[in-house]
Amino acid sequence: MKNKLRELRAAKEWSQSDLADKLDVSRQTVNAIETEKYDPSLPLAFKIAKLFKLKIEEIFELEKY
């Protein structure tokens, strides 16, 4: 799943650790999502969207098969 998490985080000048603290996850989880090695759970995706005041689909995009 493609995502814009890294760009959104950078725009706020947050480190991966800063974002992890705000989302109550590990820094490794943030890194895995940003590098598209891990797709967040739906509750976590909603939490990310709420934090950035965006819709989930504005952050995450399903790759075409």
WOGIVEN-V477528 format. One record per residue. RES is the residue in one letter. PHI is phi as a letter, one per 20 degrees, with the letter a starting at -180 (999 if undefined). PSI is psi in whole degrees, -180 to 180 (NA if undefined). Layout:
BEGIN
res=(RES/RES)
phi=(PHI/PHI)
psi=(PSI/PSI)
END
This chain:
BEGIN
res=(M/K/N/K/L/R/E/L/R/A/A/K/E/W/S/Q/S/D/L/A/D/K/L/D/V/S/R/Q/T/V/N/A/I/E/T/E/K/Y/D/P/S/L/P/L/A/F/K/I/A/K/L/F/K/L/K/I/E/E/I/F/E/L/E/K/Y)
phi=(999/f/b/d/f/f/f/f/f/f/f/e/l/e/f/f/f/g/f/g/f/f/e/m/c/e/f/f/f/g/f/f/f/f/e/l/e/b/e/f/f/f/g/f/f/f/f/f/f/f/g/e/l/c/e/g/f/e/d/d/c/f/f/f/e)
psi=(124/149/163/21/-44/-44/-42/-42/-45/-37/-30/-4/38/143/170/-36/-40/-48/-42/-43/-42/-30/-5/45/176/160/-33/-36/-45/-45/-44/-38/-46/-36/8/32/-10/132/129/156/163/-45/-39/-39/-42/-40/-43/-47/-42/-42/-41/2/46/166/152/-44/-11/-14/-43/140/126/129/145/142/NA)
END
